[in-house]
Amino acid sequence: MSTVSSSTAMASLVSSLADNKAALGRRYADWAVSAPTLESAVAAAAMAQDELGHARSTYPVLKALGTETDEVSGGDRRMALLDSDLPDWNAFIAANLLVDGVLTTFVAACVGSSVEQMAARAKKILQEEGSHRVHGEAWAKRLCRGDQRDAFVARLEATWAEASRWLGPDDDPAYAAALEAGEIKQTAAHQRALIRDWLTAILAGEGVSISLPDPSDWDGWDPERRRWTP
């Protein structure tokens, strides 16, 4: 049995989830006035509002885990790529697919969680995330058909290197403790496989291949902030 407190472990995951959602919401909002189409500008604004709302509704879960927080705009337990503006539309869609995708896959793994507050919020969040996925998939296909294909794939691979590590190494004792306690229902490895299979299938449909390997280099991994820097 793990010697790591499951509540402490889950608090680390939930607080980082909320911080990342708050940061992602801000990055989405940056593009609400500069997206390449009017429809995508509207989508960026709507997705920003969703993510900020998800963050606000997730922070209170920490009280159920014995941790107090007064953060309202997001702390610093976020992926490094969200520290600053997403530099171009390829980066926006890569974040839409993989940062949003990793966080949403984790939320799905919390449906049925023994932490009742998280289980309830997970169901609500998933209802709103469907449109994010549709937006990302549509733009992935569009970019794969244009002259930005190679740059887009390169951006996806770079984003995956960071986003896939948010779940932590397969032998992460903190994650294992939360899994053992029923607070999470899927292993990190299984969640990574779900995302990989989904995205590679989308790109394969456009005749595009991509490499999304399991992370092996954990130098630069900060388990407390759930943040990896190369």
Secondary structure, DSSP 8 states (H G I E B T S, - for coil): --SS-HHHHHHHHHHHHHHHHHHHHHHHHHTTTT-SSHHHHHHHHHHHHHHHHHHHHHTTHHHHTT-----SS--S-S-GGGSS---SHHHHHHIIIIIHHHHHHHHHTTTT-SSHHHHHHHHHHHHHHHHHHHHHHHHHHHHHTSTTHHHHHHHHHHHHHHHGGGG--TT-HHHHHHHHTTS--S-HHHHHHHHHHHHHHHHHTTT-----------TTEETTTTEE--
